[in-house]
């Protein structure tokens, strides 16, 4: 009698963490756009990562992690991918609506899901997610409103997102949730010089500090910690397919906080994406065992 509830909890727990992480990161992205006029996307990314690294350094105590030469290389790639993903995504938000930017960025994790799929049922959910993405990304006349440079930034962020998933699970297998802190610190060291070169003294504007801390918590410290826990408790292809709901969170966040009105077609797209995610969740227990099943959070 105790095995079934435990099995159900083991299935739903990482799913719940991902939902919270996605809601947090997209709300944080909406808040971050308010900083663009002062320090630009470059400075905003730097402030977000620097404050997030300080917060996660204090909470997760990553200095307790033990490294080999191989695991250190994996964490470095994970951190650089994380930094590049944040930087390129914010660069895209300068000229592309939040929901569309997330949809374009999602080509990265979707590619991971397609590459790692092994069963026909996986392709059914992926196909449904692709249908939603095709509806969500404006086509026809509305493509005139999409800036090509911004779209290129979003697609490049998707490449970094794919690397983040692949190397994040490998790094998490070695050091668990502490890897999230290590990755953010590396990302901050990688991106901060770009932000300083672009924004200079404006980064120290007193009124920006509370906003930057809030963005760091909502867009980095909270979601990446939760995602790292989830990554170590489910297969890579399941994680990639479940992340199909990210564009829906982006579109809803844009509607609520940035007044980006959704069309009927976009609502249909969101429905397809959510159904794909539900389908992937329902079949998750039939997938292979995740890399790490008993890592405990040090929090």
WOTAHU-V477750 format. One record per residue. N is the residue number from 1. BURIAL is + if it has 24 or more other ideal C-beta (glycine too) atoms within 12 Angstrom, else -. D_CENTER is the distance of its C-alpha to the mean C-alpha in Angstrom with 1 decimal. Layout:
BEGIN
n->N burial->BURIAL d_center->D_CENTER
n->N burial->BURIAL d_center->D_CENTER
END
This chain:
BEGIN
n->1 burial->- d_center->36.4
n->2 burial->- d_center->33.8
n->3 burial->- d_center->32.0
n->4 burial->- d_center->30.7
n->5 burial->- d_center->29.1
n->6 burial->- d_center->27.6
n->7 burial->- d_center->26.2
n->8 burial->- d_center->24.9
n->9 burial->- d_center->23.2
n->10 burial->- d_center->21.7
n->11 burial->+ d_center->20.2
n->12 burial->- d_center->19.0
n->13 burial->+ d_center->17.8
n->14 burial->+ d_center->14.5
n->15 burial->+ d_center->14.0
n->16 burial->- d_center->14.7
n->17 burial->+ d_center->12.3
n->18 burial->+ d_center->9.4
n->19 burial->+ d_center->11.0
n->20 burial->+ d_center->11.5
n->21 burial->+ d_center->8.0
n->22 burial->+ d_center->7.0
n->23 burial->+ d_center->10.3
n->24 burial->+ d_center->10.0
n->25 burial->+ d_center->7.1
n->26 burial->+ d_center->8.9
n->27 burial->+ d_center->12.2
n->28 burial->+ d_center->11.5
n->29 burial->+ d_center->10.9
n->30 burial->+ d_center->14.2
n->31 burial->+ d_center->15.9
n->32 burial->+ d_center->14.9
n->33 burial->+ d_center->16.8
n->34 burial->- d_center->19.9
n->35 burial->+ d_center->19.9
n->36 burial->+ d_center->20.0
n->37 burial->- d_center->23.8
n->38 burial->+ d_center->24.6
n->39 burial->+ d_center->22.5
n->40 burial->+ d_center->20.7
n->41 burial->+ d_center->17.1
n->42 burial->+ d_center->18.0
n->43 burial->+ d_center->19.3
n->44 burial->+ d_center->16.7
n->45 burial->+ d_center->14.0
n->46 burial->+ d_center->16.7
n->47 burial->+ d_center->17.6
n->48 burial->+ d_center->14.1
n->49 burial->+ d_center->13.7
n->50 burial->+ d_center->17.4
n->51 burial->+ d_center->17.6
n->52 burial->+ d_center->14.5
n->53 burial->+ d_center->16.2
n->54 burial->+ d_center->19.4
n->55 burial->+ d_center->18.2
n->56 burial->+ d_center->16.6
n->57 burial->+ d_center->19.7
n->58 burial->- d_center->22.0
n->59 burial->- d_center->20.3
n->60 burial->+ d_center->19.3
n->61 burial->- d_center->22.2
n->62 burial->+ d_center->20.7
n->63 burial->- d_center->24.2
n->64 burial->- d_center->25.2
n->65 burial->+ d_center->23.2
n->66 burial->- d_center->25.5
n->67 burial->- d_center->24.9
n->68 burial->- d_center->26.7
n->69 burial->- d_center->26.7
n->70 burial->- d_center->24.5
n->71 burial->+ d_center->21.9
n->72 burial->- d_center->21.8
n->73 burial->- d_center->21.2
n->74 burial->+ d_center->18.2
n->75 burial->+ d_center->16.7
n->76 burial->+ d_center->17.6
n->77 burial->+ d_center->15.8
n->78 burial->+ d_center->12.7
n->79 burial->+ d_center->13.0
n->80 burial->+ d_center->14.0
n->81 burial->+ d_center->11.1
n->82 burial->+ d_center->8.7
n->83 burial->+ d_center->11.2
n->84 burial->+ d_center->11.7
n->85 burial->+ d_center->8.3
n->86 burial->+ d_center->8.6
n->87 burial->+ d_center->12.2
n->88 burial->+ d_center->12.4
n->89 burial->+ d_center->10.1
n->90 burial->+ d_center->12.4
n->91 burial->+ d_center->15.3
n->92 burial->+ d_center->14.8
n->93 burial->+ d_center->14.8
n->94 burial->+ d_center->18.3
n->95 burial->- d_center->19.7
n->96 burial->+ d_center->17.5
n->97 burial->+ d_center->16.8
n->98 burial->+ d_center->13.4
n->99 burial->+ d_center->13.6
n->100 burial->+ d_center->14.8
n->101 burial->+ d_center->12.4
n->102 burial->+ d_center->9.4
n->103 burial->+ d_center->11.9
n->104 burial->+ d_center->12.8
n->105 burial->+ d_center->9.5
n->106 burial->+ d_center->9.1
n->107 burial->+ d_center->12.2
n->108 burial->+ d_center->10.5
n->109 burial->+ d_center->9.3
n->110 burial->+ d_center->12.4
n->111 burial->+ d_center->14.5
n->112 burial->+ d_center->13.7
n->113 burial->+ d_center->14.7
n->114 burial->+ d_center->17.8
n->115 burial->- d_center->18.8
n->116 burial->+ d_center->18.7
n->117 burial->+ d_center->20.4
n->118 burial->- d_center->23.9
n->119 burial->- d_center->25.2
n->120 burial->- d_center->26.3
n->121 burial->- d_center->24.6
n->122 burial->+ d_center->21.1
n->123 burial->+ d_center->22.1
n->124 burial->- d_center->23.1
n->125 burial->+ d_center->19.8
n->126 burial->+ d_center->18.1
n->127 burial->+ d_center->21.0
n->128 burial->+ d_center->20.4
n->129 burial->+ d_center->16.8
n->130 burial->+ d_center->18.1
n->131 burial->+ d_center->20.8
n->132 burial->+ d_center->18.5
n->133 burial->+ d_center->16.6
n->134 burial->+ d_center->20.0
n->135 burial->+ d_center->21.1
n->136 burial->+ d_center->18.2
n->137 burial->+ d_center->18.6
n->138 burial->+ d_center->21.9
n->139 burial->- d_center->24.8
n->140 burial->- d_center->28.5
n->141 burial->- d_center->29.6
n->142 burial->- d_center->26.3
n->143 burial->- d_center->24.9
n->144 burial->- d_center->27.2
n->145 burial->- d_center->24.9
n->146 burial->+ d_center->21.9
n->147 burial->- d_center->22.2
n->148 burial->- d_center->22.2
n->149 burial->- d_center->21.0
n->150 burial->+ d_center->18.0
n->151 burial->+ d_center->17.2
n->152 burial->- d_center->17.7
n->153 burial->+ d_center->15.2
n->154 burial->+ d_center->12.5
n->155 burial->+ d_center->13.6
n->156 burial->+ d_center->13.6
n->157 burial->+ d_center->10.0
n->158 burial->+ d_center->9.6
n->159 burial->+ d_center->11.9
n->160 burial->+ d_center->10.1
n->161 burial->+ d_center->7.0
n->162 burial->+ d_center->9.9
n->163 burial->+ d_center->11.4
n->164 burial->+ d_center->8.6
n->165 burial->+ d_center->9.0
n->166 burial->+ d_center->12.7
n->167 burial->+ d_center->13.5
n->168 burial->+ d_center->11.4
n->169 burial->+ d_center->13.5
n->170 burial->+ d_center->16.6
n->171 burial->+ d_center->16.2
n->172 burial->+ d_center->15.5
n->173 burial->+ d_center->18.6
n->174 burial->+ d_center->20.6
n->175 burial->+ d_center->19.6
n->176 burial->+ d_center->17.5
n->177 burial->+ d_center->15.4
n->178 burial->+ d_center->17.1
n->179 burial->+ d_center->15.1
n->180 burial->+ d_center->12.1
n->181 burial->+ d_center->14.8
n->182 burial->+ d_center->16.2
n->183 burial->+ d_center->13.1
n->184 burial->+ d_center->12.6
n->185 burial->+ d_center->16.4
n->186 burial->+ d_center->16.5
n->187 burial->+ d_center->13.9
n->188 burial->+ d_center->16.0
n->189 burial->- d_center->19.1
n->190 burial->+ d_center->17.9
n->191 burial->+ d_center->16.9
n->192 burial->+ d_center->19.4
n->193 burial->- d_center->22.4
n->194 burial->+ d_center->21.1
n->195 burial->+ d_center->20.6
n->196 burial->- d_center->24.1
n->197 burial->- d_center->25.7
n->198 burial->+ d_center->24.5
n->199 burial->+ d_center->24.9
n->200 burial->- d_center->27.5
n->201 burial->- d_center->29.1
n->202 burial->+ d_center->27.2
n->203 burial->+ d_center->24.3
n->204 burial->- d_center->26.8
n->205 burial->- d_center->27.6
n->206 burial->- d_center->28.2
n->207 burial->- d_center->26.9
n->208 burial->+ d_center->23.4
n->209 burial->- d_center->23.0
n->210 burial->- d_center->22.4
n->211 burial->+ d_center->19.9
n->212 burial->+ d_center->18.1
n->213 burial->+ d_center->18.2
n->214 burial->+ d_center->16.8
n->215 burial->+ d_center->13.9
n->216 burial->+ d_center->13.4
n->217 burial->+ d_center->13.6
n->218 burial->+ d_center->11.6
n->219 burial->+ d_center->8.6
n->220 burial->+ d_center->8.8
n->221 burial->+ d_center->11.6
n->222 burial->+ d_center->11.2
n->223 burial->+ d_center->7.6
n->224 burial->+ d_center->7.4
n->225 burial->+ d_center->10.9
n->226 burial->+ d_center->10.5
n->227 burial->+ d_center->8.0
n->228 burial->+ d_center->10.6
n->229 burial->+ d_center->13.3
n->230 burial->+ d_center->12.2
n->231 burial->+ d_center->11.8
n->232 burial->+ d_center->15.3
n->233 burial->+ d_center->16.7
n->234 burial->+ d_center->16.0
n->235 burial->+ d_center->16.5
n->236 burial->+ d_center->14.0
n->237 burial->+ d_center->15.1
n->238 burial->+ d_center->14.7
n->239 burial->+ d_center->11.1
n->240 burial->+ d_center->10.5
n->241 burial->+ d_center->12.8
n->242 burial->+ d_center->11.6
n->243 burial->+ d_center->8.2
n->244 burial->+ d_center->10.8
n->245 burial->+ d_center->11.0
n->246 burial->+ d_center->7.9
n->247 burial->+ d_center->10.6
n->248 burial->+ d_center->13.0
n->249 burial->+ d_center->11.2
n->250 burial->+ d_center->10.9
n->251 burial->+ d_center->14.6
n->252 burial->+ d_center->15.7
n->253 burial->+ d_center->14.4
n->254 burial->+ d_center->16.1
n->255 burial->+ d_center->19.2
n->256 burial->- d_center->19.4
n->257 burial->+ d_center->18.8
n->258 burial->+ d_center->19.5
n->259 burial->- d_center->22.2
n->260 burial->+ d_center->20.7
n->261 burial->- d_center->23.0
n->262 burial->+ d_center->22.0
n->263 burial->- d_center->24.6
n->264 burial->- d_center->25.9
n->265 burial->- d_center->24.3
n->266 burial->+ d_center->20.8
n->267 burial->- d_center->21.5
n->268 burial->- d_center->22.7
n->269 burial->+ d_center->19.5
n->270 burial->+ d_center->17.5
n->271 burial->+ d_center->20.1
n->272 burial->+ d_center->19.8
n->273 burial->+ d_center->16.0
n->274 burial->+ d_center->16.6
n->275 burial->+ d_center->19.6
n->276 burial->+ d_center->17.9
n->277 burial->+ d_center->15.4
n->278 burial->- d_center->18.6
n->279 burial->+ d_center->20.5
n->280 burial->+ d_center->18.0
n->281 burial->+ d_center->18.2
n->282 burial->- d_center->21.9
n->283 burial->+ d_center->22.5
n->284 burial->+ d_center->20.1
n->285 burial->- d_center->23.2
n->286 burial->- d_center->24.9
n->287 burial->+ d_center->22.3
n->288 burial->- d_center->22.9
n->289 burial->- d_center->22.6
n->290 burial->+ d_center->19.4
n->291 burial->+ d_center->19.8
n->292 burial->+ d_center->20.1
n->293 burial->- d_center->21.5
n->294 burial->- d_center->23.2
n->295 burial->+ d_center->21.1
n->296 burial->- d_center->21.6
n->297 burial->+ d_center->19.5
n->298 burial->- d_center->21.7
n->299 burial->- d_center->21.0
END
